[in-house]
Amino acid sequence: MQPTFLPWLGYFSLINSVDRFVFLDNVQFEARSWQQRNRILVNCMTHWLTVPVTLPSGRETKIKDVVINQEHFSPLKFKQTLVHAYSKSKWGGAAINIVSPILESSSQLLSTMNKELIINICNELGIKKEFILASDLEAKGEKASLLLDMCKLLGATTYISPVGSRAYLDEFSGFAESGIQVEYQSYQHPVYPQLSVDFISHLSIIDAMCNIGTEATAHLVKSD
């Protein structure tokens, strides 16, 4: 999976379901995507947290090369927004303290910051996995063939994919021909207590961590 910014519960459920998790950081960056932003709740309404970035190679910039625009990036403002959003949540302070140090000491690179945030949250949730950067592998190809080559290099017997990739993976015969099984994640988003009157799903995992705590959030991630 691409190293996204403070991803949703399903992202962590996918990590929990594998032995090795590969950060797909050697593909083209998509502006205004989950790679640089995510949603939280502010005053019971969805609010985007967006990391400003600079693309050294323009639209051809790979995820691993995207630079955080330090001139416009304010970790303090991010923290203040989170505090404002979740000050009334029982576990808000503890959850914000998990991510704030990484935001404050953020790398120059977006993918590095995202990776560190994800791994740190995994540690808090008790998810211990082996994390690998796709850019550290010498995989060849594009799309499905790139995924297959990475699986071969890692000696994988099973590749677990988000269900959204099924459309093009089902048309690709390479995995079956290589004896690698493909399984699809089908994470059913749980409902948990929120400050909002009507539950809003698919927010950043930070929303669950603030509202129900890391222990209950870990249960939601691991129970699927």
C-alpha positions in Angstrom: 0.0 0.0 0.0 1.1 3.6 -0.6 2.2 5.3 2.6 -0.8 7.4 3.3 -1.3 10.2 5.9 -2.9 9.0 9.1 -4.9 6.4 7.3 -8.3 4.8 8.2 -9.0 1.7 10.3 -9.0 -0.6 7.3 -5.4 0.3 6.4 -4.3 -1.0 9.8 -6.5 -4.1 9.5 -4.7 -4.9 6.3 -1.3 -4.5 8.0 -2.5 -6.8 10.8 -3.5 -9.5 8.2 0.0 -10.0 6.7 3.5 -11.1 7.8 5.3 -8.5 5.7 3.9 -5.1 4.7 5.3 -3.2 1.8 5.1 0.6 1.5 4.5 1.2 -2.2 6.7 4.4 -2.4 8.2 4.0 -5.8 5.1 4.9 -7.9 3.8 8.2 -9.0 2.5 10.6 -6.4 -1.1 11.8 -6.8 -1.8 15.3 -5.7 -4.6 15.9 -3.2 -4.9 12.2 -2.5 -4.8 10.2 0.7 -1.0 10.3 0.5 -1.0 13.9 1.8 -4.3 14.3 3.6 -7.1 12.7 5.6 -10.3 13.6 7.5 -11.1 14.1 11.1 -14.2 15.5 12.8 -14.3 19.1 13.9 -17.5 20.3 15.6 -19.3 17.2 14.3 -18.3 17.9 10.7 -15.6 16.4 8.5 -12.4 18.4 8.2 -9.4 17.8 6.0 -5.9 17.8 7.5 -3.6 18.4 4.5 0.2 18.3 4.4 1.5 20.9 1.9 4.1 19.4 -0.4 6.6 20.3 -3.2 7.1 18.0 -6.2 10.7 18.1 -7.3 9.9 16.4 -10.7 6.5 17.9 -11.2 3.7 15.5 -11.9 6.2 12.7 -12.5 7.5 12.8 -8.9 7.5 9.4 -7.2 6.0 9.2 -3.7 9.4 8.6 -2.1 10.6 11.9 -3.5 7.8 14.2 -2.4 9.1 16.9 -0.1 7.1 18.5 2.7 6.7 22.2 2.1 8.2 23.4 5.4 7.3 27.0 4.6 3.6 26.2 4.8 3.7 23.2 7.1 2.9 23.9 10.8 3.0 20.9 13.1 1.8 23.3 15.9 -1.3 24.2 13.9 -2.0 20.5 13.2 -1.8 19.8 16.9 -4.0 22.7 17.8 -6.6 21.5 15.3 -6.6 18.0 16.8 -6.8 19.4 20.3 -9.7 21.6 19.3 -11.4 18.7 17.6 -11.0 16.1 20.4 -10.6 18.1 23.6 -13.9 16.6 24.8 -12.9 13.1 23.9 -11.8 10.9 26.9 -8.7 9.6 25.1 -8.0 12.7 22.9 -4.9 13.9 24.8 -3.3 10.5 24.8 -3.9 9.8 21.1 -2.7 13.2 20.1 0.5 12.7 22.0 1.2 9.6 20.0 1.3 11.4 16.7 2.5 14.9 17.7 6.2 14.1 18.2 6.5 12.7 14.7 4.7 15.7 13.2 7.0 18.0 15.1 10.2 16.3 14.1 8.9 15.5 10.6 11.3 14.4 7.9 11.8 16.5 4.8 10.0 13.7 2.9 6.3 13.1 3.1 6.6 9.3 2.7 9.1 9.1 5.6 6.7 11.0 7.9 3.7 8.9 6.8 5.7 5.7 7.3 6.8 6.7 10.8 3.3 7.7 11.8 1.9 4.4 10.6 4.5 2.3 12.3 4.2 4.2 15.6 0.5 3.8 15.6 0.9 0.1 14.9 3.3 -0.2 17.9 0.6 1.5 20.1 -2.0 -1.0 18.8 0.2 -4.0 19.4 0.7 -4.8 15.7 4.2 -6.1 15.2 5.0 -6.7 11.5 8.0 -6.5 9.2 7.8 -3.3 7.2 9.6 -2.9 3.8 10.0 -0.1 1.4 9.2 -0.9 -2.2 12.0 1.4 -3.3 14.5 -0.9 -1.5 13.5 -3.7 -3.7 14.7 -4.1 -7.3 11.2 -4.9 -8.6 10.4 -4.3 -12.3 7.1 -3.7 -14.1 4.0 -1.6 -13.6 0.8 -2.1 -11.7 0.0 -5.8 -11.3 3.3 -6.9 -12.8 5.2 -4.7 -10.3 3.2 -6.2 -7.4 3.9 -9.7 -8.6 7.7 -9.0 -9.0 7.8 -7.7 -5.4 6.0 -10.8 -4.2 8.5 -13.0 -6.0 11.5 -11.1 -4.5 10.1 -11.5 -1.0 9.2 -15.2 -1.5 5.5 -14.6 -0.9 3.0 -17.4 -1.1 0.0 -15.2 -0.7 -0.7 -11.6 -1.7 -3.4 -9.8 0.3 -4.9 -6.8 -1.6 -7.5 -4.2 -0.9 -10.8 -5.1 -2.6 -10.6 -1.9 -4.7 -7.7 -3.5 -6.7 -9.8 -6.5 -7.7 -10.9 -5.0 -11.0 -7.4 -5.2 -12.6 -5.9 -8.0 -10.5 -8.7 -10.5 -11.6 -7.7 -9.8 -15.2 -4.0 -10.5 -14.5 -2.9 -14.1 -14.7 0.6 -13.6 -13.4 -0.1 -14.5 -9.8 -1.8 -17.8 -10.6 0.9 -18.7 -13.1 3.5 -18.1 -10.4 1.7 -20.1 -7.8 1.0 -17.1 -5.6 -2.5 -16.9 -4.1 -4.4 -13.6 -4.2 -6.8 -12.8 -1.4 -8.9 -9.7 -1.0 -9.4 -7.7 2.2 -13.1 -7.0 2.9 -13.1 -4.8 5.9 -16.5 -3.9 7.3 -16.1 -0.5 8.9 -17.3 -0.7 12.5 -19.4 1.8 14.3 -18.0 3.3 17.5 -19.0 6.2 19.9 -18.2 9.5 18.3 -18.8 13.1 19.2 -21.0 13.4 16.0 -24.7 12.7 16.3 -24.8 10.6 13.2 -21.8 8.2 12.8 -19.3 9.2 10.1 -17.1 6.4 8.8 -13.8 6.2 7.0 -12.1 8.9 8.9 -8.5 8.9 10.0 -7.8 6.2 12.7 -7.0 9.1 15.0 -10.7 9.7 15.3 -11.2 6.2 16.8 -8.1 6.5 19.0 -9.4 9.8 20.5 -12.9 8.6 21.0 -12.5 5.0 22.3 -8.8 4.7 23.1 -6.0 2.6 21.6 -7.0 -0.7 23.3 -10.6 -0.6 21.8 -9.2 0.7 18.5 -6.8 -2.3 18.4 -9.8 -4.6 18.9 -11.7 -3.0 16.0 -8.6 -3.4 13.8 -7.8 -7.0 14.8 -11.3 -8.4 15.0 -12.1 -8.3 11.2 
